[in-house]
Amino acid sequence: MKTMNSTLVVLAAAMSLIAVGCGKSENFQSNTITPINSDGSVPVSPDGLGSPTGVTGPNQVDFVPVSIQEMNSYVAIHPLNDPKNFKLTVDLSDIGNGRYGGSVKISYYDTGVFNEATFQSGSSVNSDGYDLLYKNVNEAEYNRWFVINGKYYFSAFFQDTYGAIVLVFDNYINQGDAQGAGTVSGSVYYKNFRQTYATQSGARKCWFMGSISPWYCRASAVTEKNAIYPADGYRKLGTFSGLSKTAAMK
């Protein structure tokens, strides 16, 4: 009887988890094929349901996914049906010393439902209690312009509850108005967090976590500025062009 009771408890817990997963999206289907991380864990979804703000501007551009399959991997927890109108919104500010904090949003419609994920990197600093190596270091420490082979690039970390992205500007077109105006083009890379039932500490963003952490998202290309695009488990999600530099980076 003790063994049967234990089995029932396990089954009940499993059914509870399934119910929670289903509640995350009205579009959930039982035939979902969930991608697996390289370490064998199941990623959770960085995708969020919401309502469009109705605000558009020069800091929002069309976003072109690598493929719908890659978007499905990014969303992870429910299959996409007929996604359209992909947008990227970049709202960054110079927080000092050439570092940029703010938010990056990826949005789209799928069968009439608006989906948007907001990834952030703020202007606050790390608390002292977690890791002395990064104490008092700003969240946006790695979000800056850099030079490789005489050309300027920009790379930056952002995260939400479910994963991290790296925003890359790899081409800048100057409009020649002497005000620094122009447009940037680039790409977005993503890395979903490993599945865990723990809650991430608010003391640190994922790029300051240790490699054993389920929220670890560090990439040497961003921290060391020794390459344009991130490796370290990141996958290319899509590209964009024509983003106003002055609107996106204030």
Sequence and secondary structure as in RCSB ss.txt:
>XXXX:A:sequence
MKTMNSTLVVLAAAMSLIAVGCGKSENFQSNTITPINSDGSVPVSPDGLGSPTGVTGPNQVDFVPVSIQEMNSYV
AIHPLNDPKNFKLTVDLSDIGNGRYGGSVKISYYDTGVFNEATFQSGSSVNSDGYDLLYKNVNEAEYNRWFVING
KYYFSAFFQDTYGAIVLVFDNYINQGDAQGAGTVSGSVYYKNFRQTYATQSGARKCWFMGSISPWYCRASAVTEK
NAIYPADGYRKLGTFSGLSKTAAMK
>XXXX:A:secstr
 HHHHHHHHHHHHHHHHHHHHHTT TT  TT      TTS        B        TTEEE EES HHHHHHHH
 SS  SSEEEEEEEEEEEEEETTEEEEEEEEEEEETTEEEEEEEEE S B  TTS GGGTT BTTTT EEEEETT
EEEEEEEEE SSEEEEEEEEEEEE SSSSS EEEEEEEEEEE    SS   TTS GGGS TTSTT    HHHHT 
 SSS  TT EEEEEEEEEEHHHHB 
